[in-house]
């Protein structure tokens, strides 16, 4: 099982431009809790899962309008590579690095 815990500096390539966020992951077996912080504020992650080197979670954003974002990422060492799915708007690539 990969070490997924820590704070990850992430960038998502969205239609609104690059969205820089900090994702905090605190795993407990096959689940995790945490939060994601960025220019639009801080949100708790929900439905956090851990499956080997893959994590998945959801976020309920309020801005620019209410929407559920479903996220999935693979961890390789101190790198994160994944996607953010925004319903009918599609999926967007996300990358990240673990803070030291």
C-alpha positions as CSV (number, residue, x, y, z in Angstrom):
1,X,0.0,0.0,0.0
2,X,1.3,3.4,-0.9
3,X,1.8,6.2,1.6
4,X,-0.9,8.6,0.7
5,X,-0.9,10.8,3.8
6,X,0.2,14.4,3.8
7,X,-0.5,17.7,2.2
8,X,-0.5,17.7,-1.6
9,X,-0.1,20.9,-3.7
10,X,-2.3,20.3,-6.7
11,X,-3.1,22.0,-9.9
12,X,-6.3,21.2,-11.9
13,X,-6.6,22.3,-15.5
14,X,-10.2,23.5,-15.6
15,X,-12.2,25.6,-18.1
16,X,-11.8,28.5,-15.6
17,X,-8.0,28.2,-15.9
18,X,-5.5,26.5,-13.6
19,X,-6.9,25.9,-10.1
20,X,-4.3,25.6,-7.4
21,X,-5.3,23.8,-4.3
22,X,-3.8,22.1,-1.2
23,X,-5.3,18.6,-0.5
24,X,-4.8,17.2,3.0
25,X,-5.1,13.4,3.3
26,X,-5.3,11.5,6.6
27,X,-5.8,7.8,5.9
28,X,-7.2,5.1,8.1
29,X,-7.2,1.8,6.3
30,X,-9.3,2.0,3.2
31,X,-10.7,5.4,3.9
32,X,-9.4,8.9,4.4
33,X,-10.5,12.3,5.8
34,X,-9.1,15.7,4.9
35,X,-9.8,19.0,3.3
36,X,-9.0,20.9,0.2
37,X,-8.1,24.6,0.2
38,X,-7.8,27.1,-2.6
39,X,-8.7,30.5,-3.9
40,X,-12.4,29.8,-3.3
41,X,-12.0,28.7,0.3
42,X,-11.7,25.4,2.2
43,X,-13.9,22.4,1.9
44,X,-14.0,19.0,3.6
45,X,-13.5,16.0,1.4
46,X,-16.3,13.4,1.5
47,X,-16.4,9.8,0.6
48,X,-12.6,9.5,0.9
49,X,-11.3,6.0,-0.2
50,X,-7.9,4.4,-0.4
51,X,-7.2,1.4,-2.7
52,X,-3.5,0.7,-2.8
53,X,-1.9,3.7,-4.5
54,X,-5.3,5.2,-5.6
55,X,-7.4,7.7,-3.6
56,X,-10.9,8.9,-4.4
57,X,-13.0,11.6,-2.9
58,X,-15.8,14.1,-3.5
59,X,-16.2,17.8,-2.8
60,X,-19.4,19.9,-2.7
61,X,-18.4,23.2,-4.1
62,X,-20.5,26.3,-3.7
63,X,-18.7,28.7,-6.1
64,X,-19.1,29.6,-8.9
65,X,-22.3,27.6,-8.4
66,X,-23.2,24.5,-6.3
67,X,-21.8,21.3,-7.8
68,X,-20.4,17.9,-6.7
69,X,-16.9,17.2,-7.9
70,X,-15.7,13.6,-8.0
71,X,-12.0,13.1,-7.8
72,X,-9.6,10.2,-8.3
73,X,-5.8,10.2,-8.1
74,X,-2.9,7.8,-8.2
75,X,0.1,8.3,-5.9
76,X,3.6,7.4,-6.9
77,X,6.1,8.5,-4.3
78,X,5.7,12.2,-3.9
79,X,3.7,12.7,-7.1
80,X,-0.1,12.6,-7.6
81,X,-1.8,12.2,-11.0
82,X,-5.6,12.2,-11.4
83,X,-8.8,13.7,-12.6
84,X,-11.6,15.9,-11.3
85,X,-15.0,15.1,-12.8
86,X,-17.5,18.0,-12.8
87,X,-20.7,16.2,-13.9
88,X,-21.9,17.3,-17.4
89,X,-18.9,19.6,-17.7
90,X,-16.6,16.6,-18.0
91,X,-13.3,15.6,-16.5
92,X,-10.1,17.7,-16.0
93,X,-6.5,16.6,-15.3
94,X,-5.0,17.1,-11.9
95,X,-1.4,16.8,-10.9
96,X,0.3,17.3,-7.5
97,X,3.3,17.0,-5.3
98,X,3.6,16.2,-1.7
99,X,4.8,19.0,0.6
100,X,8.1,18.2,2.4
